[in-house]
Amino acid sequence: MRVLHIGLNDYLGCGGTGIATYRLHHAMRQAGADSKILSRGRSTEDPTTAKMPRWRVAELPLEILAAKVGLRDFARISTFKIKQHPFYEAADVVTFHGIHSGTLSYLSLPSLTADKPGVWVMHDMWAFTGHCAASYECTRWQTGCGDCPHLDINPRVARDTTRLHWKLKDWTYRRSNLTVVAPSTWMAEQARKSMLGRFPVHHIPHGVDTAVYQPLDPAHCRSALGLPPDKKVLMFAAVNLRLSHSDGRGVPKGADLLLKALIGLPAALKSEMVLLTIGNGGEEMAQMVGIPVLNLGYVVSDHLKAIAYSAADVFVSPTRAESFGLVLLESMACGTPMVSFRVGGVPDLVRPGVTGYLAEPENADDLRAGIVQLLEDDRLRTRLGEQGRALAEAEFTLRQQAHRYLGLYRGLLEGCTLDAVSTNAAAPHRADL
């Protein structure tokens, strides 16, 4: 099986999308597939990855002009050279990951999927909206976009070209050979409601290396990080920890909501806890939160992240929009219970009374209640942590993810159409492939 993954980056540089792509690629190779990555940026020396071909002289002025008029995703005309790349020529199947923000001209999809099946992994909503990766409360993507209320939501556009983009995407998909994969039941439901509903939509959750992300001795982990052994440790991780953002809906990962929740914590609990953070720009929160903060900065090492999760008593994710929640899966695999909001794909991982506490969206008081409940109940934390670890091993290993994708690819290459998965809301945790 020869598989090509196409996306923004091979590992780093695009948050969870790059990490999830590289992990899947590596797991496929371990499963015996000849997997390769072709990306706009390259952050590793891995010989199974390569940068996309570029027409730099022609594209630079075109990209500048396109950005000014809100047509950024048309500018990467060198996309059409991908068919001449050895990675593409050798591939049986092409899988697309996070191709927006000038990575790929989506107008090339009919050409790229004409001779071999294409699989599009829904790391966000961009594939079926007029421009945004997360639509929040807006549902205009179901009817054609236009008159966009949030032009500054990433990826931003300078002018309201959302209806044009929506129509062109619809036109493009009518001429493409695609199968859609969603990492969460929620994302699968959104895809089926969208213009992508014309294609088979499958649910294959992301996986995690449970040999790396596993429960480690908390005392040893705290000692390694310099954390006090007698404090309760609350952990928060995101690429961007800043409390303000130019995004039209505030901070996507909810650092501002977490701050509100933490400021209102009981004084007694504050006095016996520490906040452990991973990500960029955590200095502002450290100054305002009113409790000791240890910020590890942006962490690349999976082993160091596993140490951090294992050192924590509770992991909190105050996210406003989430297609899946990779940090939640990592926490769960390390046996650390979670508190998060009932948004997007989060409920697949944070299951009330099983792996953590689900708060109502945007409700900092409810988020605080979950934090207090878990930090003050040692037995509950232990039970939720053990159940989370068991669930990660049962449903979310990288080996399972790789074999589910390879099974899908085999069906496509044999000319079979696998049945689209059930969207039974009562059992969102079930693996569908």
Solvent accessible surface area in square Angstrom, and as a share of the most:
residue,aa,sasa,rsa
1,M,70,0.31
2,R,116,0.42
3,V,3,0.02
4,L,1,0.00
5,H,0,0.00
6,I,0,0.00
7,G,3,0.03
8,L,43,0.21
9,N,22,0.11
10,D,0,0.00
11,Y,27,0.10
12,L,47,0.23
13,G,67,0.64
14,C,27,0.16
15,G,18,0.17
16,G,38,0.37
17,T,28,0.16
18,G,1,0.01
19,I,18,0.09
20,A,6,0.05
21,T,3,0.02
22,Y,43,0.16
23,R,19,0.07
24,L,3,0.01
25,H,1,0.01
26,H,91,0.40
27,A,6,0.04
28,M,0,0.00
29,R,92,0.34
30,Q,141,0.63
31,A,40,0.31
32,G,67,0.64
33,A,7,0.06
34,D,56,0.29
35,S,0,0.00
36,K,52,0.22
37,I,1,0.01
38,L,0,0.00
39,S,0,0.00
40,R,77,0.28
41,G,19,0.18
42,R,88,0.32
43,S,53,0.34
44,T,32,0.19
45,E,156,0.70
46,D,33,0.17
47,P,116,0.73
48,T,18,0.11
49,T,4,0.02
50,A,21,0.16
51,K,97,0.41
52,M,11,0.05
53,P,29,0.18
54,R,61,0.22
55,W,103,0.36
56,R,141,0.51
57,V,141,0.81
58,A,55,0.43
59,E,0,0.00
60,L,108,0.54
61,P,79,0.50
62,L,63,0.32
63,E,39,0.18
64,I,93,0.47
65,L,105,0.52
66,A,7,0.05
67,A,47,0.36
68,K,135,0.57
69,V,43,0.25
70,G,1,0.01
71,L,41,0.21
72,R,95,0.35
73,D,13,0.07
74,F,42,0.18
75,A,2,0.02
76,R,5,0.02
77,I,57,0.29
78,S,1,0.01
79,T,2,0.01
80,F,92,0.38
81,K,49,0.21
82,I,1,0.00
83,K,58,0.25
84,Q,124,0.55
85,H,34,0.15
86,P,88,0.56
87,F,29,0.12
88,Y,7,0.03
89,E,113,0.50
90,A,49,0.38
91,A,9,0.07
92,D,32,0.17
93,V,0,0.00
94,V,0,0.00
95,T,0,0.00
96,F,0,0.00
97,H,3,0.01
98,G,13,0.12
99,I,1,0.00
100,H,27,0.12
101,S,23,0.15
102,G,7,0.07
103,T,0,0.00
104,L,0,0.00
105,S,3,0.02
106,Y,0,0.00
107,L,57,0.29
108,S,0,0.00
109,L,0,0.00
110,P,27,0.17
111,S,39,0.25
112,L,1,0.00
113,T,0,0.00
114,A,72,0.56
115,D,107,0.55
116,K,24,0.10
117,P,22,0.14
118,G,1,0.01
119,V,0,0.00
120,W,6,0.02
121,V,2,0.01
122,M,1,0.01
123,H,20,0.09
124,D,33,0.17
125,M,9,0.04
126,W,6,0.02
127,A,3,0.02
128,F,0,0.00
129,T,1,0.01
130,G,1,0.01
131,H,6,0.03
132,C,15,0.09
133,A,20,0.16
134,A,19,0.15
135,S,5,0.03
136,Y,46,0.17
137,E,107,0.48
138,C,24,0.15
139,T,82,0.48
140,R,99,0.36
141,W,8,0.03
142,Q,76,0.34
143,T,112,0.65
144,G,1,0.01
145,C,25,0.15
146,G,11,0.11
147,D,108,0.56
148,C,28,0.17
149,P,68,0.43
150,H,32,0.14
151,L,52,0.26
152,D,59,0.30
153,I,4,0.02
154,N,56,0.29
155,P,14,0.09
156,R,98,0.36
157,V,23,0.13
158,A,67,0.52
159,R,141,0.51
160,D,64,0.33
161,T,16,0.09
162,T,1,0.00
163,R,113,0.41
164,L,82,0.41
165,H,6,0.03
166,W,43,0.15
167,K,107,0.45
168,L,45,0.22
169,K,1,0.00
170,D,22,0.11
171,W,102,0.36
172,T,0,0.00
173,Y,1,0.00
174,R,133,0.49
175,R,117,0.43
176,S,16,0.10
177,N,78,0.40
178,L,6,0.03
179,T,6,0.04
180,V,0,0.00
181,V,0,0.00
182,A,0,0.00
183,P,1,0.00
184,S,0,0.00
185,T,17,0.10
186,W,72,0.25
187,M,1,0.01
188,A,1,0.01
189,E,49,0.22
190,Q,18,0.08
191,A,0,0.00
192,R,69,0.25
193,K,118,0.50
194,S,13,0.08
195,M,17,0.07
196,L,0,0.00
197,G,36,0.35
198,R,107,0.39
199,F,24,0.10
200,P,42,0.27
201,V,3,0.02
202,H,1,0.01
203,H,4,0.02
204,I,1,0.00
205,P,4,0.03
206,H,13,0.06
207,G,3,0.03
208,V,0,0.00
209,D,55,0.29
210,T,24,0.14
211,A,75,0.58
212,V,52,0.30
213,Y,2,0.01
214,Q,68,0.30
215,P,67,0.42
216,L,52,0.26
217,D,68,0.35
218,P,75,0.47
219,A,65,0.50
220,H,133,0.60
221,C,6,0.04
222,R,20,0.07
223,S,86,0.56
224,A,74,0.57
225,L,26,0.13
226,G,65,0.63
227,L,10,0.05
228,P,46,0.29
229,P,114,0.72
230,D,114,0.59
231,K,60,0.26
232,K,44,0.19
233,V,0,0.00
234,L,0,0.00
235,M,0,0.00
236,F,2,0.01
237,A,9,0.07
238,A,14,0.11
239,V,73,0.42
240,N,34,0.18
241,L,1,0.00
242,R,113,0.41
243,L,22,0.11
244,S,82,0.53
245,H,58,0.26
246,S,77,0.50
247,D,9,0.05
248,G,34,0.33
249,R,66,0.24
250,G,27,0.26
251,V,3,0.02
252,P,35,0.22
253,K,70,0.30
254,G,0,0.00
255,A,0,0.00
256,D,32,0.16
257,L,5,0.03
258,L,0,0.00
259,L,16,0.08
260,K,118,0.50
261,A,0,0.00
262,L,1,0.00
263,I,91,0.46
264,G,40,0.39
265,L,9,0.04
266,P,63,0.40
267,A,85,0.66
268,A,78,0.60
269,L,4,0.02
270,K,41,0.18
271,S,79,0.51
272,E,70,0.32
273,M,1,0.00
274,V,6,0.04
275,L,0,0.00
276,L,0,0.00
277,T,2,0.01
278,I,10,0.05
279,G,0,0.00
280,N,60,0.31
281,G,14,0.14
282,G,2,0.02
283,E,108,0.48
284,E,74,0.33
285,M,3,0.01
286,A,42,0.32
287,Q,152,0.67
288,M,98,0.44
289,V,1,0.01
290,G,63,0.61
291,I,13,0.06
292,P,80,0.50
293,V,38,0.22
294,L,52,0.26
295,N,50,0.26
296,L,48,0.24
297,G,23,0.22
298,Y,82,0.31
299,V,13,0.07
300,V,71,0.41
301,S,54,0.35
302,D,44,0.23
303,H,112,0.50
304,L,62,0.31
305,K,17,0.07
306,A,0,0.00
307,I,26,0.13
308,A,0,0.00
309,Y,1,0.00
310,S,8,0.05
311,A,1,0.01
312,A,9,0.07
313,D,27,0.14
314,V,0,0.00
315,F,0,0.00
316,V,0,0.00
317,S,8,0.05
318,P,0,0.00
319,T,1,0.00
320,R,32,0.12
321,A,24,0.19
322,E,28,0.13
323,S,20,0.13
324,F,4,0.02
325,G,3,0.02
326,L,21,0.10
327,V,45,0.26
328,L,0,0.00
329,L,0,0.00
330,E,3,0.01
331,S,0,0.00
332,M,1,0.01
333,A,0,0.00
334,C,4,0.02
335,G,20,0.19
336,T,5,0.03
337,P,6,0.04
338,M,1,0.00
339,V,0,0.00
340,S,0,0.00
341,F,1,0.00
342,R,111,0.41
343,V,20,0.12
344,G,16,0.15
345,G,0,0.00
346,V,0,0.00
347,P,35,0.22
348,D,6,0.03
349,L,0,0.00
350,V,0,0.00
351,R,27,0.10
352,P,77,0.49
353,G,44,0.43
354,V,61,0.35
355,T,1,0.01
356,G,3,0.03
357,Y,50,0.19
358,L,15,0.07
359,A,0,0.00
360,E,84,0.38
361,P,58,0.37
362,E,78,0.35
363,N,59,0.30
364,A,13,0.10
365,D,91,0.47
366,D,30,0.15
367,L,0,0.00
368,R,50,0.18
369,A,49,0.38
370,G,0,0.00
371,I,0,0.00
372,V,30,0.17
373,Q,88,0.39
374,L,1,0.01
375,L,0,0.00
376,E,103,0.46
377,D,59,0.30
378,D,84,0.43
379,R,213,0.78
380,L,28,0.14
381,R,31,0.11
382,T,79,0.46
383,R,111,0.41
384,L,3,0.02
385,G,5,0.04
386,E,115,0.51
387,Q,61,0.27
388,G,3,0.03
389,R,40,0.15
390,A,57,0.44
391,L,23,0.11
392,A,0,0.00
393,E,87,0.39
394,A,65,0.50
395,E,27,0.12
396,F,5,0.02
397,T,25,0.14
398,L,23,0.11
399,R,173,0.63
400,Q,50,0.22
401,Q,5,0.02
402,A,0,0.00
403,H,76,0.34
404,R,32,0.12
405,Y,1,0.00
406,L,10,0.05
407,G,26,0.25
408,L,1,0.00
409,Y,0,0.00
410,R,115,0.42
411,G,5,0.05
412,L,37,0.18
413,L,78,0.39
414,E,124,0.56
415,G,69,0.66
416,C,63,0.38
417,T,102,0.59
418,L,53,0.26
419,D,126,0.65
420,A,56,0.43
421,V,17,0.10
422,S,77,0.50
423,T,53,0.31
424,N,77,0.40
425,A,82,0.64
426,A,93,0.72
427,A,20,0.16
428,P,33,0.21
429,H,65,0.29
430,R,151,0.55
431,A,40,0.31
432,D,42,0.22
433,L,59,0.29
